[in-house]
Amino acid sequence: MRVALAGLGDIGLTAHLPALLRNDSVDLVRLVDPSPQRRALAASYSVPTGPDLDLDLAEVDGVVLATPPWVTPELVVRYAKAGRYVLAEKPVATSVEAAAAYDQLDDDQRRRVQIGLTYRHDPAIGQLATWIADGTLGDAVLVRAHIYDEPFRPDDPEHIERITATLAHGTPVVHEGAHVFDWLSHLLGGQPESLDDAWSQQTRPELPAANLVGARLSYPGGHRALVEFGWLTAALPRCELTVLGDRGLAVLDGFTFDLTLTTAEGRREVRFPGDRMTRCFDRQVQRFVDLYDGTRKAGEPSLDDGIAALRTAQLVAGRAS
Ligand SMILES: NC(=O)c1ccc[n+]([C@@H]2O[C@H](COP(=O)([O-])OP(=O)(O)OC[C@H]3O[C@@H](n4cnc5c(N)ncnc54)[C@H](O)[C@@H]3O)[C@@H](O)[C@H]2O)c1
């Protein structure tokens, strides 16, 4: 599969690029970014670089878009309409309204789009889904998702600038919520039935938006979720997901995805080989190849999954403001 990577920013260079190079079925043919500085950072990979892809499109079967969400919809539509397979980063847009751009795609173009809800691919999420579905933890469970990432690091102005710019396009729930609401609907058997409560807090007046935000949601089967997201404070609470039911407690470490299960029988730890990022990005690329060669009939996670996660995130952001 001849693949171009567009977007040579943080996640493009640190995760997508190495994962594409690790997959034997992928021939990485183009690296694209309008920024000469970002292209210069990719110069050592001996892959041709360029400011845009349009002239080289005949040479690629698929495009990986590691682009900001305010750029992604236009590129997805352009490349999917041109008959290319597209793996696009989450969130799929900055708002449900902006995601209306995807209405231009027909069913065949839509099925060729896979969304970078990368951590859905982790076997730890699969294990957690099994414990919830088979009653190991109880019947109705309470999920507490504490998603605290991106601390304020005064010695890293580039990081502060990037995260502050991202915050200007929406509170952390819009960006991180894409992953978390996708996990929750995957784990709890469907989209939330209701948003019961939401809140937000801005810890510094010069920030462009609230940097702490949270909500309470009800899911099918009587499951409940309490979610919290936070960025840009000097210290952050632990990042983890806990699932509590009548029969047990499962804890997913937010960074390693190591699992701990505690029940009346005792406590056990479940760890999967390799680091979470490599594991998930490798599985994600392989699913993209499977989509191209027909092993998979539609992108997974799909564009609809990406839009559903965005809709929940936007609902929370709106209620919390
Ligand atoms: N799946 C994950 O686990 C994960 C992790 C981090 C970030 N992300 C998502 O990935 C996206 C990128 O995040 P980032 O932190 O790398 O941002 P970033 O700002 O570091 O990088 C984005 C890059 O896209 C480039 N770009 C802008 N317009 C472009 C265009 N038309 N064509 C090609 N390149 C273009 C920019 O110049 C920049 O280099 C965001 O949507 C973010 O939410 C996903």
The ligand as an SDF file (V2000), in Angstrom:
LIG
                    3D

 44 48  0  0  0  0  0  0  0  0999 V2000
   -4.4260    9.4620   18.0350 N   0  0  0  0  0  0  0  0  0  0  0  0
   -3.7580    9.9950   19.0430 C   0  0  0  0  0  0  0  0  0  0  0  0
   -3.4280    9.3140   19.9910 O   0  0  0  0  0  0  0  0  0  0  0  0
   -3.3860   11.4340   19.0170 C   0  0  0  0  0  0  0  0  0  0  0  0
   -2.4090   11.9310   19.8760 C   0  0  0  0  0  0  0  0  0  0  0  0
   -2.0610   13.2800   19.7780 C   0  0  0  0  0  0  0  0  0  0  0  0
   -2.6960   14.0930   18.8570 C   0  0  0  0  0  0  0  0  0  0  0  0
   -3.6850   13.5910   18.0760 N   0  0  0  0  0  0  0  0  0  0  0  0
   -4.4050   14.4340   17.1000 C   0  0  0  0  0  0  0  0  0  0  0  0
   -3.5580   14.5750   15.9660 O   0  0  0  0  0  0  0  0  0  0  0  0
   -3.7590   15.8660   15.3780 C   0  0  0  0  0  0  0  0  0  0  0  0
   -2.4020   16.5560   15.2700 C   0  0  0  0  0  0  0  0  0  0  0  0
   -1.8890   16.7410   16.5800 O   0  0  0  0  0  0  0  0  0  0  0  0
   -0.3990   17.2330   16.8370 P   0  0  0  0  0  0  0  0  0  0  0  0
   -0.2310   17.3150   18.2850 O   0  0  0  0  0  0  0  0  0  0  0  0
    0.5590   16.4250   16.0310 O   0  0  0  0  0  0  0  0  0  0  0  0
   -0.4790   18.7240   16.2420 O   0  0  0  0  0  0  0  0  0  0  0  0
    0.6950   19.5970   15.6140 P   0  0  0  0  0  0  0  0  0  0  0  0
    0.1720   20.9810   15.5590 O   0  0  0  0  0  0  0  0  0  0  0  0
    1.9910   19.3050   16.2890 O   0  0  0  0  0  0  0  0  0  0  0  0
    0.8280   19.0390   14.1010 O   0  0  0  0  0  0  0  0  0  0  0  0
   -0.0750   19.2800   13.0710 C   0  0  0  0  0  0  0  0  0  0  0  0
    0.7280   19.4360   11.7860 C   0  0  0  0  0  0  0  0  0  0  0  0
   -0.1760   19.5120   10.6780 O   0  0  0  0  0  0  0  0  0  0  0  0
    0.3980   20.4200    9.7540 C   0  0  0  0  0  0  0  0  0  0  0  0
   -0.6120   20.8720    8.7910 N   0  0  0  0  0  0  0  0  0  0  0  0
   -1.4840   21.8850    8.8900 C   0  0  0  0  0  0  0  0  0  0  0  0
   -2.2120   21.9770    7.7510 N   0  0  0  0  0  0  0  0  0  0  0  0
   -1.7850   20.9880    6.9300 C   0  0  0  0  0  0  0  0  0  0  0  0
   -2.1490   20.5540    5.6210 C   0  0  0  0  0  0  0  0  0  0  0  0
   -3.1110   21.1800    4.9120 N   0  0  0  0  0  0  0  0  0  0  0  0
   -1.4970   19.4970    5.0780 N   0  0  0  0  0  0  0  0  0  0  0  0
   -0.5190   18.8640    5.7670 C   0  0  0  0  0  0  0  0  0  0  0  0
   -0.1380   19.2290    7.0160 N   0  0  0  0  0  0  0  0  0  0  0  0
   -0.7690   20.2610    7.5900 C   0  0  0  0  0  0  0  0  0  0  0  0
    0.9480   21.5250   10.6250 C   0  0  0  0  0  0  0  0  0  0  0  0
    1.9040   22.3290    9.9210 O   0  0  0  0  0  0  0  0  0  0  0  0
    1.5780   20.7240   11.7630 C   0  0  0  0  0  0  0  0  0  0  0  0
    2.9420   20.3840   11.4870 O   0  0  0  0  0  0  0  0  0  0  0  0
   -4.7590   16.5870   16.2920 C   0  0  0  0  0  0  0  0  0  0  0  0
   -6.0400   16.4910   15.7420 O   0  0  0  0  0  0  0  0  0  0  0  0
   -4.6770   15.8330   17.6040 C   0  0  0  0  0  0  0  0  0  0  0  0
   -5.8980   15.8430   18.3270 O   0  0  0  0  0  0  0  0  0  0  0  0
   -4.0120   12.2880   18.1320 C   0  0  0  0  0  0  0  0  0  0  0  0
  1  2  1  0
  2  3  2  0
  2  4  1  0
  4  5  1  0
  4 44  2  0
  5  6  2  0
  6  7  1  0
  7  8  2  0
  8  9  1  0
  8 44  1  0
  9 10  1  0
  9 42  1  0
 10 11  1  0
 11 12  1  0
 11 40  1  0
 12 13  1  0
 13 14  1  0
 14 15  2  0
 14 16  1  0
 14 17  1  0
 17 18  1  0
 18 19  2  0
 18 20  1  0
 18 21  1  0
 21 22  1  0
 22 23  1  0
 23 24  1  0
 23 38  1  0
 24 25  1  0
 25 26  1  0
 25 36  1  0
 26 27  1  0
 26 35  1  0
 27 28  2  0
 28 29  1  0
 29 30  1  0
 29 35  2  0
 30 31  1  0
 30 32  2  0
 32 33  1  0
 33 34  2  0
 34 35  1  0
 36 37  1  0
 36 38  1  0
 38 39  1  0
 40 41  1  0
 40 42  1  0
 42 43  1  0
M  CHG  2   8   1  16  -1
M  END
$$$$
